[in-house]
Amino acid sequence: MKRKIFFATIPVFVLSCILLYNGASGGLGPWWRVAVTERNADNVPPPSYETRIFKPAKVDQLEKCPINPSELVGPLRIVFDQEQSLKEIAELNPYVTFGGQYKPKECIAQQRIAIIIPFRNRDHHLRHWLYYLLPILRRQQGDFGIFIIEQAGDETFNRAKLLNVGFVEALKENDYDCFIFSDVDIIPEDDRNLYRCTKNPRHLACAMDKFNYRLPYNGYFGGIVAFTKHQYLKINGFSNSYWGWGTEDDDTYMRVTLNGMAVDRPDNTIGRTKMIRHERDKGNEVNEKNYIVYNKMKFTMHQDGHKSLKYSVIKIEKKQLFTKITVDIGKPLS
């Protein structure tokens, strides 16, 4: 009799243990949930209850940003009839961090980009440039830093040498892999003209309004150009020997072609740019001696450039929208 009672209580005991276990673990167990699912869901197979662990995404688990960003709008209306203050521009672009840095939060940028602008006495142009370029760069989802390289003093301007300085100084801030060298008075008219580097050096200002949106000649390589670090070093950077206006762009084009590279350009519609009209700056007049330098460049380009660069930093100013580096680059040989 005792044995029959004992065996009769076993199923009750087992069922009680199952219910107690499921209650202690925070809910009904798999057996009961499957039963409910099968009873309440018509023609729905019972779900799988294998263990899965979900963790929040970390920064290093973000996906790469798309090659063609989704927020681009295409053609833009660029006018220079109003000028905002730096404070107003900063308020319009709160995502730009101190020193003129930005990186997208939703994805990992395709490239780390240093934007280098040779500069002297062009503050009103810079405000126009920042007003238009900051929203464009954000939509293009680049990880960028903006460097204004100012030539100190009143000696003859040397644009190309300032570009070399910008390359060196930017690399002290970050391990950039793409360098955009841009004049401060040129604005893209289409945000599909991506501020990025490609397999060849890239000419972004290939259809400028002052040239009726055409190349003035096939070898024109001025305004805005892009180089990877490898491409820049391969041509030994820019020449340091062009003082005053003219010819340094042609020198750079020849460095590219003589080193076995081609020039990439966007479509003329996408590559449209607008220049802020102005009088030529004092200290940046046409220099006839630059043509003599250019005629010798095939023999001097491997020495004259990044390898021979000499300058001294006077001050580094971290502003909200950019980093400004004032330098002494010397003066032309008499």
DAVENPE-V31806 format. One record per residue. N is the residue number from 1. PSI is psi in radians with two decimals (none if undefined). NEAR is the number of other C-alpha atoms within 8 Angstrom. Layout:
n={N,N}
psi={PSI,PSI}
near={NEAR,NEAR}
//
This chain:
n={1,2,3,4,5,6,7,8,9,10,11,12,13,14,15,16,17,18,19,20,21,22,23,24,25,26,27,28,29,30,31,32,33,34,35,36,37,38,39,40,41,42,43,44,45,46,47,48,49,50,51,52,53,54,55,56,57,58,59,60,61,62,63,64,65,66,67,68,69,70,71,72,73,74,75,76,77,78,79,80,81,82,83,84,85,86,87,88,89,90,91,92,93,94,95,96,97,98,99,100,101,102,103,104,105,106,107,108,109,110,111,112,113,114,115,116,117,118,119,120,121,122,123,124,125,126,127,128,129,130,131,132,133,134,135,136,137,138,139,140,141,142,143,144,145,146,147,148,149,150,151,152,153,154,155,156,157,158,159,160,161,162,163,164,165,166,167,168,169,170,171,172,173,174,175,176,177,178,179,180,181,182,183,184,185,186,187,188,189,190,191,192,193,194,195,196,197,198,199,200,201,202,203,204,205,206,207,208,209,210,211,212,213,214,215,216,217,218,219,220,221,222,223,224,225,226,227,228,229,230,231,232,233,234,235,236,237,238,239,240,241,242,243,244,245,246,247,248,249,250,251,252,253,254,255,256,257,258,259,260,261,262,263,264,265,266,267,268,269,270,271,272,273,274,275,276,277,278,279,280,281,282,283,284,285,286,287,288,289,290,291,292,293,294,295,296,297,298,299,300,301,302,303,304,305,306,307,308,309,310,311,312,313,314,315,316,317,318,319,320,321,322,323,324,325,326,327,328,329,330,331,332,333,334}
psi={-0.77,-0.66,-0.71,-0.72,-0.71,-0.87,-0.52,-0.52,-0.23,-0.88,-0.66,-0.72,-0.77,-0.78,-0.68,-0.71,-0.72,-0.80,-0.72,-0.71,-0.78,-0.62,-0.70,-0.50,0.13,0.32,-3.09,2.52,3.10,-0.70,-0.80,-0.67,-0.67,-0.71,-0.78,-0.75,-0.79,-0.49,-0.60,-0.25,2.01,2.25,0.43,2.13,2.62,2.45,2.83,2.45,0.52,2.67,2.24,2.43,2.14,2.27,2.56,2.55,2.40,2.93,-0.73,-0.03,0.00,2.64,2.79,2.51,2.62,2.62,-0.66,1.68,2.54,-0.31,-0.02,2.49,-0.22,-2.39,2.49,2.65,1.98,2.06,2.70,0.53,-0.25,2.68,2.15,2.70,2.87,-0.61,-0.78,-0.70,-0.68,-0.69,-0.54,-0.32,1.11,-0.25,-0.28,2.18,2.92,2.31,0.02,0.71,2.59,2.47,2.48,2.54,-0.39,-0.18,2.98,2.16,2.60,-0.63,2.72,2.07,2.18,2.17,2.07,2.18,2.04,2.49,2.53,2.12,0.76,0.71,-0.67,-0.61,-0.69,-0.67,-0.71,-0.78,-0.82,-0.71,-0.76,-0.70,-0.60,-0.83,-0.64,-0.82,-0.62,-0.78,-0.50,-0.11,0.72,2.66,1.71,2.77,2.45,2.18,2.07,2.03,1.83,2.28,2.15,2.73,-2.99,0.22,2.90,2.40,2.49,1.56,-0.86,-0.66,-0.65,-0.61,-0.71,-0.73,-0.77,-0.71,-0.84,-0.81,-0.64,-0.66,-0.31,-0.38,-0.63,2.77,1.23,2.54,-0.03,2.41,2.09,2.06,1.97,2.41,2.66,-0.20,0.32,2.20,2.28,2.50,0.14,2.13,-0.02,-0.14,1.51,2.29,1.36,2.92,2.69,-3.01,-0.35,2.78,2.50,2.39,1.87,-0.46,1.02,-0.13,1.35,2.53,-0.62,-0.26,0.41,0.63,0.63,2.82,2.28,-0.50,2.79,-0.58,0.13,2.28,0.75,3.04,-1.31,2.11,2.72,2.35,2.45,2.91,-0.76,-0.77,-0.74,-0.82,-0.54,-0.61,0.09,0.59,-2.64,2.77,2.52,0.06,0.06,1.79,2.31,-2.99,2.40,2.47,-0.35,-0.54,-0.72,-0.66,-0.79,-0.73,-0.75,-0.65,-0.72,-0.89,-0.66,-0.33,0.32,0.35,2.71,3.06,2.22,2.43,2.50,2.92,2.55,-0.52,-0.79,-0.55,0.28,2.36,2.73,2.36,2.45,1.98,2.41,2.85,2.64,2.41,2.58,2.32,0.04,0.68,2.84,2.33,1.92,-0.43,-0.34,-0.49,-0.54,-0.73,-0.74,-0.68,-0.29,0.01,-0.51,-0.51,-0.30,-0.18,-0.44,-0.27,-0.69,1.91,-2.41,-0.69,-0.51,0.17,2.28,2.32,2.97,2.42,2.23,-0.81,2.69,2.13,2.08,1.91,3.00,-0.67,-0.09,2.91,2.16,2.18,2.00,2.26,2.68,2.02,0.22,-2.75,2.85,2.63,2.42,none}
near={4,5,6,7,8,8,8,8,8,8,8,8,8,8,8,8,8,8,9,8,8,11,9,7,6,6,7,9,7,7,6,8,9,10,8,8,9,11,7,6,7,6,4,6,5,7,5,4,5,4,4,4,4,4,4,4,6,6,5,4,6,10,6,8,11,7,5,4,10,5,6,9,8,8,8,8,5,8,5,7,4,5,8,9,7,8,6,8,12,11,7,6,9,7,5,11,10,10,12,14,13,12,9,11,5,6,9,10,12,10,10,12,14,13,12,15,14,14,11,7,4,8,6,7,10,10,13,11,12,10,10,10,9,9,9,9,10,10,10,13,11,16,13,11,12,14,15,13,16,12,13,9,5,6,7,10,11,11,11,11,14,13,14,13,11,13,10,8,8,11,9,7,6,6,7,12,9,14,15,15,11,12,9,11,10,13,11,11,13,13,15,9,10,6,10,10,13,9,4,11,16,12,14,13,13,15,14,15,10,7,9,7,12,9,10,6,5,5,6,10,12,8,9,13,14,15,15,12,10,7,10,10,9,8,12,13,10,15,14,11,10,14,12,13,10,9,10,12,10,10,12,11,11,8,10,13,9,7,8,6,9,8,9,9,9,10,6,10,6,13,17,15,15,12,10,8,5,4,4,6,6,5,9,11,9,7,9,6,6,13,8,8,10,10,7,8,9,6,6,8,12,8,8,14,15,11,7,8,11,5,9,7,9,8,7,9,7,9,10,10,14,14,13,12,13,12,13,11,11,6,6,7,3,2}
//
